[in-house]
């Protein structure tokens, strides 16, 4: 019982110059993060690393704490985008499967804070919703603090930890943060149908979250014996599993198991994975390793992007030079799927977006297929790693194409209003002949 402390006692462990790491998304130490700003007057130069933080915590967003807390993040959310204005937020460059390894090469945590399920009769807890980098950080941290919570699902995989390996435990009872299912719109459903037509019975899938992935999931209800090897386990996958579409019987590794590095979604998802041996949350360094991904035949990776240029370069995480989200596992899963026997990697996006005109303030329809990426834009997926491209105007295979052939194919799925100009741009760039 000496390990059990109050949240204030846990916060009192923080010292000047400490480096704190918390779990990804719903696995972050919510009580600790909610109250971290309260010690601002007693500490200085504290660095916090997070990934997809679910809360708009005071220590992050309030400029009054910008001199006390620096935030280095693997993946931005709206709260972190807002906090960038405070000047104390910085992005950690990474491919997800190397996120923990490379960060630990740079700096090891003084404190790890995250969630866990309640201890079982043997004294083991589960890290519950994520092992993207969590266990790797725990092993290197000087002090480990876990918020045990009866609402945290007990999951299987390599997420078990004994109380003997935890320094301090804080008892909490908050609900797990949820992400509501995005209702697919007409464009989502068109794109979802194109992608579903490319997925066959017995394939192994990786999906993300949002309108397009939800539309894909909804369009897969007539498939049989799909498998799951994915970075993120979503509510859409749970619906497919409950419908008997996902069985995993044809997987080459982890047969019959839905494997992910983390889970995030609705209470339906959390209830499904709780104490469910058919689901494994495993180390992101292994789950997202392209070699691991390639070991399942017929692996299909489905990701989205912000914009793509005529060379096939995908910017999926920034608006020009301004960081918007994160690299995550896009390159991991795209490359891994293409290394898989009969595997496919799919990048999906709307052909256009409504963008505010800086001069007039009005929103105008703008092509998301562009001649070249914006200045400073991050290349999340290189032109060498693009495979299939899907918009609401069709699906094209870019595998093995020349620069000229590729540009023509990409233009063919652009919005019709922009195809003529894109063709002129391709000529001006010397990609195709005039």
N, C-alpha and C positions, 0 to 999 in steps of 0.2 A: 504493500500500500504506500510505501515511501515514494514510489514512482508517480503516484497520483497527485497532481498539483492543480491549483486554480489557474485561470487564464492570466491573472495578474502575476502570479508566481512564475509562470512560463515567460511572460514578457520581461520580467526582472532578470532573466538570464542573458538578455541581449547586452552586449558591450560595445564600446566605441570601435568603429572600424570593422564590425562583424559582417560576414557575408551570409545571408539567409536565402535558402532555396525552398520554395513551396511547390506542391504538386500541380499537375496540369488540370486546368478547367475545374470540373466538379470535384477533383481530388485535392484541391488547395485547402490549406488550413484556414477555413473561413473565419473562425472566432479569433484566431491570432491576427489575421490580416485586418479584420474589422477594427481591432483595438490597438494596432501597432502605433498609430499616430499619437496615442496617449503618453508614450514615453519619449516623445520628441525633445522634451526639455532636459532629459537626463542622459541622452546619447548623441553622438555625432558620427557622420561619415558611415552610415549603415547602407549596405548594398543588398538589394532584394532581387532575386531572379524568379520570374514566373512565366507561365505559358498559357495563353487563352484564359486570363483571369475572368471569373464570372461576376465579380463585384466591382463597383466603382468605389474603391476604398479611399478613405480620407488621406492616408499617407501617400497615395498615388496622385489623386486628382486635385487636392487642395494645394495651391501654390505656397501656402504658409509653411509647408513641410518640405519644400523642394531642396532646402539647404541641408536637411537632415538625412533624407532618404534618396538614394539613387536607385532607379529601376532598370535592370537589364533583362529584356524579355526575348523569349524564343518565338513568340507569336502575339501580335497585337489584337486587341479588341477595341470597341468604341471608347471605352474608358481610357485605354492607353493612348489612343489617337488624340483624345482631348488633352490628356496629360502632357503630350509632347510640347505643348505651348509653355509648360513650366520649365523646360530645359533640362530636366533630370531623367529623361527616358531615352534608352538606347536599345537598338536591336542587336541580337546575337545572331550572326550569320551561321546557318546550319543546314544540313540535310538531316532529317529527323533521326535516321538510324545511327548517326554519328554525334547527335546533340550532346549526350552525356559524356562520351569519351573525349570529345574535343574541348568541351567546357572544363572538364576536370584537368585537362592538360594545362589550361590557363589558370584555373583557381579552384580550390577545394572549399566546400562550404563549412562554415563554423557551426551553423544550425540548419537542420532540415525540419520543416513543419508540413504536415499533411494529414489526411484523414485515414481512418482505418475502421474496419468492422469491430464489433464487440469481441472480446477474447472468447475462444471456445473452451471446452473443459480441459484441454491440454495446454492452455495458455498461449495459443496462437491467434493472431489477428490476420486479417486480409487487408492489403492495401486498396482493395475494393475496385475503384473505377479507373485506375491508371497505373501502368508500370512503364510508361514511355521513357522515363529517365529516373523515376523515383527511387527504385531499389539501388541503382548505381550511386546516386547521391547519398542515400542513407548509409551505405557502406563506407563512404569517405568522410561523412560529417563528424565533427567532434561531438556534437550534441544532437540527439534525435528526439523530437517532440511529436507525438501523434494525438490527434483529436479523435478519440473513439466515439462512435455514434451508432445507436441502434437502427438508424435509417440508412446507414451505409451498407450496400449489398455485400454479402460474403461471396467473393468470387474465387475461382480456381485458376491455376496456371502457376507462374513463379512469383506469386504475390504474397506468400505466407511469411510471417515474421513472428518470432516468439517474443513475449514480453521481456525476456532476459536481454534481448538485443535492442530494447527501447529504453532511452534514458528517462523520459518523462511522458506521462499520459494525462490528457485533459479530457474529462467526460463532457460530452456535448449532446444536444438533442435537436439540432436544426434539420430541416428537410434538405435532401440533396438538390442542388440547383438544377433546374430543368431548362431545356430549350424546346419550345413548342414546335410541333411539326409545321413546316411552311407549306401552305396549301398551293399545289402546283397551278400555274396559270396556263393559258392556251399555248404560249410559246414553250413552256416547260413540257407540256404533254406531247407536243410535236417532236421536240428534241428527245424526250424520253422514249417515244415510240421508235425513232430511228435507232437509238442505242439498244433498246430491247431486241430489235430485229437482228442485232449483231451478237447477241448472247444466246448460246445454245444450251440445251439440256445437258446437265453435268458440268457446266463451266464453274469456275471458282471466281468469285467477284470481290472487288474492292469498291466501296462507295463512300462518298462524303455526306454532307448535310446541306439542306437547302431545297429550293424548288425543283431544280433539275434532278438531283439524286432521288428526291421523293417521287418525282414523275417516273423515273426509271424503275424504282421499286414497284410502283403501282402497275407498271406495264409488264412486270415479270411474273404476274400471278398465274399465267398459264404454263410456265416452265416447270421442269422436273429436275429434282436431285441436284440443285445448285449447291456449291460450297462457298464458304466465306473465309478468306484470309485478307484482313483489312487493317489499316491503321486505326480507323475509328469505327466502333460498333454503333449502329444507329437504330432509331425506332423503326425505320423502314425495313431494316433487315429482320427485326423481331416479328413484324407483321408477316413477312415471307416465311419465317420459320414456323410461326403458329399455323400458317396455311398449309404447311407441309411441302412448300416449294424448296426450302433449304433443308438438306439432309446431310450433305458433306460426304456421302457414301463413295463418291468417285475421286476424292482427294488422294494425293500421293503421300502427303505428310499430314499429321493430325486428322486422320480420317474420322469423320463423324463429328468433328469439333468446329465450332465457330471461333476463330482465333483473331484477336485484336490487341493493339497496344493500349487502347483506352476506350471507354464507353461514355457517351454523352447524349442525352436526349430527354425523353419524357419519363414519368413515373412508370409507365408501362414497360419501358426498357429496363429500368432498375429492378422492378419486380421480377421480370423474366430472367435476368442474369443472377439474381440472388440464390445462392446455394444450388446453382444449375451446373452440373458437371459437363454439359454439352458446350459450355462457353469457357474459354480460357483467355485470361488477360496476361500477356507475356511481355517480356523485356522488349522495348521498342528497338533496341540495337539488334535484336534477332528478328523480330516480326518484320521490320522494314528493310532489312538487308536485302538488296536485290537478288543475292544468291539464294537466300531463303525463299523469297517470293517465287523465284523461277522453278523451285522444286515441285510445285503443283502445276500439272499440265493445264492448259486451257484457262490460264489466269487472265482475267479482264480487269484492267485498271481504268477507272472513270474519274476524271478530275475536271475542274473548271479553271478558267483564266479570265483576267481582266481585259487583256488585249493581246492580239497576235499579229505579227507583221508578215510581210510577203515572203520572208525567208523561213518562216516557221518558228521564229523565236517567240516564246510565251512569257509575258509579264503577268504573274498571278498574285503579286504581293505588294506592289507599290503603284502610286500615281506619279509618274515621272520619278523624281528622286525621293519623294516623300513616302516613308514606310506606311503601309496600310494594314497588312495582316502578317503573313509569314510564309517562308518557303515550305515549311512542314515536310510532308513526305511525297510531294508531287514527283520529283525526279526519282526518288527511291522506287515508288510503285510503277511509274511509267517504264523505267528501265527494267525492273524486275519482271513485269508482265511480258515485255518483248523478249526476254531471255527464256521465258517459259515456252514449252512445246505447244504450238498453236495458240500462244498468248497474243493478246491485243491490248494496246494502250489507247485510250480515247480522251481527247480534250474537247470539252463542250462549252459553248458560250452563246449568248444572244448575238446576233449580227450587229446590233446597234444599242446605244444607250442614250438617255436624255441627259445632256451635259449643259451646265450653266455657261452661257456666253459671258465672259468677263466684261465685255464692253457694254452690253445691254442688260445683263442680269437675267435675261430670259433663257429658258431651257430649250435646247435645240437637239434634234436627233443627230447623233454622231456615230460613224462607223467604228466598231470595235476591232475590225480588221483594218490595219493601217499599213502604209508603205514601210515605215520604220518605227520602231518603238520610240516613245517620248524620251527626250534627253534625260539621262540618269536613271531610266527605268531598269529595274532588276530583271535579269533574264532567269526566270525560275526554272524553265525547261528549255534547254538549248535546241537549236535547229537540228542538231544531230540526233536528238532523242524524241522528236515528234513522230507520231505514228498515224493515228486517225484524228480527223477534225470534224466536228459536228456542230451545225447551227440549225436554226429552224428552216433553213433552205436546203438542207441535205447533209450527207456524210461523204467525205472524201478520204481516200487512203494516200498518205504522203510518203509512205515507206519506199525508200530507194529512188525517189524522184530527183531529177536534176533541178537546178535553181529555176529554170524557165518553166518546166512542167509543174513544179510545185506552186509557183506564183499563179499560174492559170487555174489550178485546182482550188487554191484558196479563194481566189476571186469568184469562182463559180458558186461558192456558198456564202458570199457576202450579200448584204441587202442589195436588191436590184438597183436602187437609186444611186449606189456608190460604185458599182462595177466599172462603169466607163472611166471615172476618174482614177480608180485604182489601176486600171489597165494603162492609162496615160502615165501614172506614177511609176509603174513597172518599167515602162519604156524609158522614162527619164533616168531611172536608176541603172539602166543598162541590163536589167534582168531578162527582158524579152525584147525581141526586135519590133520596131515600129511598123 
